[in-house]
Amino acid sequence: MANKFRSKLKTHPKLYSILRKIYFLKEQLKFSVIRAFSTLFFILPIKKNKIIICNYFGKGYGDNGKYIAEEIIKQGLDYDMVWMLKRELVGNTELPNSIRVVKYKSVKALYEMATAKIWIDNSRKEFYPIKRKGQYYIQTWHSPLRLKKIEKDAELDLSPEYVKSAIKDSNNTDLIISGCDSSWNIYRNSFWYDGEILKTGTPRCDLFFQDDKDIKEKVMNYFGLAPKSKIILFAPTFRRNNSSEAYTLEYKKILKILEEKYGEDWFFLVRLHPNVSSLSESMKYSDKVLNATNYDDMQELLCAIDILITDYSSSMFDMAIARKPCFLHGKDIEEYISNEREMYFSFDQLPFDFSKTDEELLYNIRLFNEANYKRKLDKFSKEINLYEDGTASMQLVEKIKNIT
């Protein structure tokens, strides 16, 4: 309901802007009270073996933090791991038994953060106590590389409130991790950060270097698909104007081409960005086009699928690391660059076929050549100096062991 109301508000930019400013003022006041209250916990010792992890402001168990936590469990290390979840997800999210759950933005979460040695997050923190001497904050971010400009490089597109918060967050950060030199340069130049950037690779991408049989089986069972089914995922990024036109495809025609080209039984999964997840309820599905917006872990989907179609989402780079086919389809590219974000790469610098019309997309899929695609992937990987090798989680856990 909240997402639907927010979506309607965004159709009235002036009203939305006023209410957004009121919201930020209220949050700043609340945050000031929280930070002042957190000093009460300073009488308690920092627990050297406690790690507190947050994913997208409490939105489930996934992304880099998940794979760092599971490497810790795999190694049998004695860490007290705490995961922050939004209120509505507590009790409805499956986590390993060895990970404790705390409600995001609760007093208990404040206590856990104030007494944890390690903080791990993949987004800017909007809720945290005053960081104490001896605490260590690891920022993993939420992509191995990105097409859209971010942070300082997109400062004109960001609210002053966000920029102020991001700078504070960077001042608290002790470590950022990177999966390639291009990403390293972005962090160094656009994150208001001059600390350590560790060239580990991206923990969530370790999954692409492992036996994926169990993950594929899990995804197939979740969607009720036969084991030999083939999957194409459509995962567009969000638009501030909430236009639904960018979230549509010629599903039947694409499936027909794939079945003629490769055989097998093909299915579409459609996963919208969390910021526009409410739009998924109004989209049309069928027995061949399934709603995947509420599936917890995007990385598991990328592991299980055979092809991705996206527009400007960083998931394209995950597919490059996985060495799976990816098609870019940007019907609104000019409008997007003008009204949303500029890009780090031009489309001819990328290894993916790009289309602006449905006809071009169908053409690209029909004529796709895997050998040519792999050559383009190799060239691109060298240009960005990719160092993903499936050991990112292991390297980061070694770093954590040295810190604690």
C-alpha positions in Angstrom: 0.0 0.0 0.0 2.8 2.4 0.9 4.5 1.7 -2.4 1.3 2.4 -4.3 0.8 5.7 -2.5 4.4 6.7 -3.2 3.9 5.8 -6.9 0.8 8.0 -7.1 2.6 10.9 -5.3 5.4 10.8 -7.9 2.9 11.8 -10.6 2.7 15.2 -8.7 6.4 16.3 -8.6 5.9 19.5 -6.6 3.8 17.9 -3.9 6.1 14.9 -3.8 9.1 17.2 -3.4 7.5 19.1 -0.5 6.5 15.9 1.3 10.0 14.4 0.6 11.6 17.4 2.3 9.3 17.1 5.3 10.1 13.4 5.5 13.9 14.1 5.5 13.6 16.7 8.2 11.6 14.3 10.3 14.2 11.6 9.7 17.1 13.9 10.6 15.4 14.8 13.8 14.7 11.2 14.7 18.3 10.3 13.6 19.8 13.0 15.9 17.8 11.6 18.9 18.9 8.0 18.0 22.5 9.0 17.8 22.3 10.8 21.1 20.6 7.8 22.7 23.3 5.4 21.3 25.9 7.0 23.6 24.2 5.1 26.5 25.6 1.9 25.0 29.1 3.2 25.3 29.4 1.8 28.8 29.1 -1.7 27.2 32.2 -3.3 25.6 32.5 -3.9 21.9 32.2 -7.6 21.2 35.2 -8.6 19.1 33.4 -11.6 17.5 30.1 -9.7 16.7 29.3 -8.9 13.1 26.1 -7.0 12.1 25.0 -7.1 8.5 22.4 -5.1 6.6 21.1 -5.5 3.0 19.3 -2.7 1.2 18.0 -1.1 4.4 16.7 -4.3 5.9 15.2 -5.7 2.7 15.8 -9.4 3.2 18.7 -11.9 3.3 20.8 -11.5 0.2 23.5 -9.7 -1.8 27.1 -9.6 -0.7 26.5 -9.8 3.1 24.7 -13.2 2.6 27.7 -14.7 0.9 30.2 -13.3 3.4 28.1 -14.7 6.2 27.8 -18.1 4.5 31.6 -18.3 4.1 32.0 -17.6 7.8 29.6 -20.5 8.5 31.3 -22.7 6.0 34.6 -22.2 7.8 33.1 -22.9 11.1 34.3 -19.6 12.6 33.1 -18.5 16.1 31.3 -15.2 15.1 28.1 -13.9 16.5 26.3 -12.7 13.3 23.3 -10.4 13.5 21.1 -9.6 10.4 18.9 -6.6 10.3 15.4 -7.1 8.7 12.5 -4.8 8.2 9.6 -5.4 10.6 7.4 -7.1 8.0 10.2 -9.6 7.1 11.0 -10.7 10.6 9.7 -14.2 10.9 9.1 -14.5 7.2 12.6 -14.7 5.9 14.7 -17.9 5.9 18.2 -17.5 7.4 20.8 -20.0 8.7 20.2 -20.9 12.3 23.5 -19.5 13.3 22.5 -15.9 12.3 20.4 -13.9 14.8 17.8 -11.5 13.5 17.1 -8.0 14.8 14.4 -5.6 13.7 15.7 -2.8 11.5 15.5 0.7 13.1 14.7 -0.8 16.5 16.4 0.0 19.9 17.7 -3.6 19.8 19.3 -3.0 16.4 20.9 0.2 17.9 22.3 -1.9 20.7 23.6 -4.6 18.4 25.4 -2.0 16.2 26.8 -0.1 19.1 28.4 -3.3 20.5 29.5 -5.0 17.2 33.1 -5.0 16.1 32.2 -5.3 12.4 29.5 -3.5 10.4 28.8 -4.8 6.9 26.4 -3.0 4.5 25.8 -2.8 0.7 24.0 0.6 0.7 24.5 3.9 2.5 23.5 3.6 6.1 20.4 5.7 7.1 20.3 4.2 10.6 23.3 3.8 12.9 24.6 4.8 16.2 27.7 7.0 16.7 30.6 4.8 15.5 33.0 4.0 18.3 36.7 3.7 18.3 37.6 0.1 17.5 34.6 -0.5 15.3 35.2 -1.4 11.6 32.7 -0.6 8.8 32.9 -2.6 5.5 31.0 -1.2 2.6 30.5 -3.8 -0.2 28.1 -1.7 -2.4 25.6 -3.6 -4.5 27.1 -4.2 -7.9 30.4 -5.5 -9.3 30.3 -2.6 -11.8 27.7 -0.1 -12.9 26.5 1.6 -16.1 24.7 4.5 -14.4 26.7 7.2 -12.8 26.5 7.2 -9.0 27.3 9.3 -5.9 29.6 12.3 -6.6 29.5 11.6 -10.4 25.7 12.0 -10.2 25.6 14.7 -7.5 23.3 17.0 -9.5 20.7 14.2 -9.7 20.9 13.5 -5.9 19.1 15.4 -3.1 21.3 17.6 -0.9 20.1 15.4 2.0 21.3 12.3 0.4 24.7 13.8 -0.5 25.2 15.0 3.1 24.3 11.5 4.4 26.5 9.8 1.9 29.5 11.9 2.9 29.0 11.0 6.5 28.7 7.4 5.6 32.0 7.5 3.7 33.7 9.2 6.7 32.7 6.2 8.8 33.8 3.6 6.2 37.0 1.7 6.8 37.0 -0.6 3.8 35.3 -0.8 0.3 35.7 -3.8 -1.9 36.1 -3.8 -5.7 35.8 -6.4 -8.5 37.7 -4.6 -11.2 39.9 -1.6 -11.8 37.0 0.4 -13.4 35.0 -0.1 -10.3 38.0 0.8 -8.1 38.4 4.1 -9.9 34.7 4.9 -9.4 34.9 4.3 -5.7 38.1 6.4 -5.4 36.8 9.3 -7.4 33.1 9.4 -6.6 32.6 8.1 -3.0 34.0 11.0 -1.0 36.4 8.3 0.3 40.1 8.1 0.6 40.5 4.9 2.7 41.4 1.3 1.7 39.8 -0.3 -1.4 40.4 -4.0 -1.4 40.6 -5.8 -4.8 38.8 -8.9 -3.7 36.1 -9.3 -6.3 32.4 -9.3 -5.4 31.2 -11.9 -2.8 27.8 -12.4 -4.4 29.5 -13.2 -7.7 31.4 -16.1 -6.1 28.2 -18.1 -6.8 29.0 -18.1 -10.6 32.3 -20.1 -9.9 30.6 -22.8 -7.9 28.5 -25.9 -8.6 25.1 -24.3 -9.2 23.0 -27.5 -9.4 21.3 -27.0 -6.0 20.6 -23.3 -6.8 19.0 -24.2 -10.1 16.9 -26.9 -8.5 15.8 -24.4 -5.8 14.7 -21.8 -8.3 13.0 -24.4 -10.6 11.0 -25.7 -7.6 10.0 -22.3 -6.4 8.4 -21.4 -9.8 7.1 -24.9 -10.4 9.2 -25.5 -13.5 10.5 -28.8 -14.8 14.3 -29.4 -14.3 15.2 -29.1 -18.0 13.2 -25.9 -18.5 15.1 -22.9 -19.9 14.7 -19.5 -18.3 15.0 -15.9 -19.7 14.8 -13.2 -17.1 13.6 -9.7 -17.7 15.0 -7.3 -15.0 14.7 -3.6 -15.9 15.9 -0.9 -13.5 13.5 1.7 -12.1 12.5 5.1 -13.4 11.6 8.0 -11.1 8.5 8.7 -13.2 7.2 5.2 -12.7 6.4 4.8 -16.3 5.2 1.3 -16.9 6.0 1.3 -20.7 9.6 0.5 -20.0 8.6 -2.7 -18.1 6.9 -4.4 -21.1 8.2 -6.8 -23.7 7.0 -8.9 -26.6 7.1 -12.0 -24.4 5.4 -14.4 -26.8 7.5 -13.5 -29.8 10.8 -13.8 -27.8 9.8 -17.2 -26.4 8.9 -18.4 -29.9 12.3 -17.3 -31.3 14.2 -19.0 -28.4 12.3 -22.2 -28.8 12.9 -22.2 -32.5 16.6 -21.4 -32.1 17.5 -23.6 -29.2 14.6 -26.1 -28.7 13.6 -26.9 -25.1 10.7 -25.4 -23.2 11.4 -21.7 -22.4 9.8 -19.5 -19.6 10.0 -15.8 -18.8 10.7 -14.5 -15.3 9.9 -10.8 -14.7 11.6 -9.1 -11.8 11.1 -5.4 -11.2 13.4 -3.2 -9.2 12.5 -3.0 -5.4 11.8 0.7 -5.8 8.9 -0.1 -8.2 7.9 -3.5 -6.9 4.3 -2.4 -6.5 4.0 -2.2 -10.3 4.4 -6.0 -10.5 0.9 -6.4 -9.2 -0.7 -4.8 -12.2 1.4 -6.6 -14.9 0.0 -9.4 -16.9 1.4 -12.9 -16.5 0.7 -16.3 -17.9 1.8 -19.9 -17.5 4.9 -19.0 -19.5 5.5 -15.5 -18.0 6.0 -15.6 -14.3 6.3 -12.9 -11.6 9.8 -13.1 -9.9 9.7 -9.7 -8.3 9.4 -11.1 -4.7 12.0 -13.8 -5.0 14.5 -13.0 -2.2 17.9 -13.4 -3.9 18.5 -11.9 -7.3 21.9 -13.6 -7.5 20.2 -17.0 -7.3 18.0 -16.1 -10.2 21.0 -15.0 -12.2 22.7 -18.3 -11.4 19.7 -20.3 -12.5 18.7 -18.5 -15.7 20.0 -18.9 -19.2 19.5 -15.4 -20.6 19.0 -11.9 -19.2 17.2 -8.9 -20.8 17.7 -5.7 -18.9 18.1 -2.0 -19.8 20.5 -0.1 -17.6 20.7 -2.4 -14.6 24.1 -3.4 -13.2 22.9 -7.0 -13.4 24.4 -6.9 -16.9 27.8 -7.1 -15.4 26.9 -10.0 -13.2 26.0 -11.8 -16.4 29.3 -10.9 -17.9 31.1 -12.5 -15.0 28.8 -15.5 -15.3 29.5 -15.5 -19.0 25.9 -15.9 -19.9 24.0 -14.1 -22.7 22.6 -10.6 -21.9 20.6 -8.3 -24.1 20.2 -4.6 -23.4 16.8 -3.1 -24.3 16.4 0.7 -23.8 13.3 2.1 -25.4 13.7 5.3 -23.5 17.5 5.8 -23.6 17.5 9.5 -24.5 14.8 10.3 -21.9 16.5 8.2 -19.3 19.9 9.9 -19.7 18.2 13.3 -19.8 15.9 12.8 -16.8 17.6 10.1 -14.7 21.3 9.4 -14.9 24.3 9.8 -17.3 26.3 6.7 -18.1 29.9 5.6 -17.4 30.0 3.6 -20.7 28.6 4.2 -24.2 26.7 1.1 -25.4 29.3 0.4 -28.1 31.9 0.0 -25.3 29.9 -2.8 -23.8 29.9 -6.5 -24.9 26.1 -6.7 -25.0 23.8 -6.2 -28.0 21.7 -3.1 -27.5 18.2 -2.3 -28.9 15.8 0.6 -28.8 12.8 -1.1 -30.4 11.1 -4.4 -29.9 12.0 -5.3 -33.5 15.7 -4.7 -32.9 15.5 -6.8 -29.7 13.9 -9.7 -31.6 16.6 -9.4 -34.3 19.4 -9.4 -31.8 18.1 -12.5 -30.1 17.5 -14.3 -33.4 21.1 -13.6 -34.7 22.9 -14.0 -31.4 26.2 -15.8 -31.8 27.7 -17.3 -28.6 31.3 -17.4 -29.9 31.3 -13.7 -30.9 29.7 -12.8 -27.5 32.5 -14.7 -25.6 35.1 -12.8 -27.6 33.5 -9.5 -26.7 33.4 -10.6 -23.0 37.1 -11.4 -23.0 37.9 -8.0 -24.5 35.8 -6.1 -22.1 37.1 -8.0 -19.1 40.7 -7.0 -20.1 39.7 -3.4 -20.6 38.2 -3.1 -17.1 40.8 -5.4 -15.6 38.3 -7.8 -14.0 39.6 -9.7 -11.0 36.5 -11.8 -10.1 37.7 -15.4 -9.5 35.2 -16.8 -7.1 37.3 -16.1 -3.9 35.9 -12.7 -2.9 34.1 -14.0 0.2 37.1 -16.1 1.3 39.4 -13.1 0.9 37.1 -10.8 2.9 36.6 -13.3 5.7 40.4 -13.5 6.0 40.4 -9.7 6.3 37.8 -9.9 9.0 39.8 -12.6 10.9 42.8 -10.3 10.8 40.8 -7.3 12.1 39.2 -9.3 15.0 
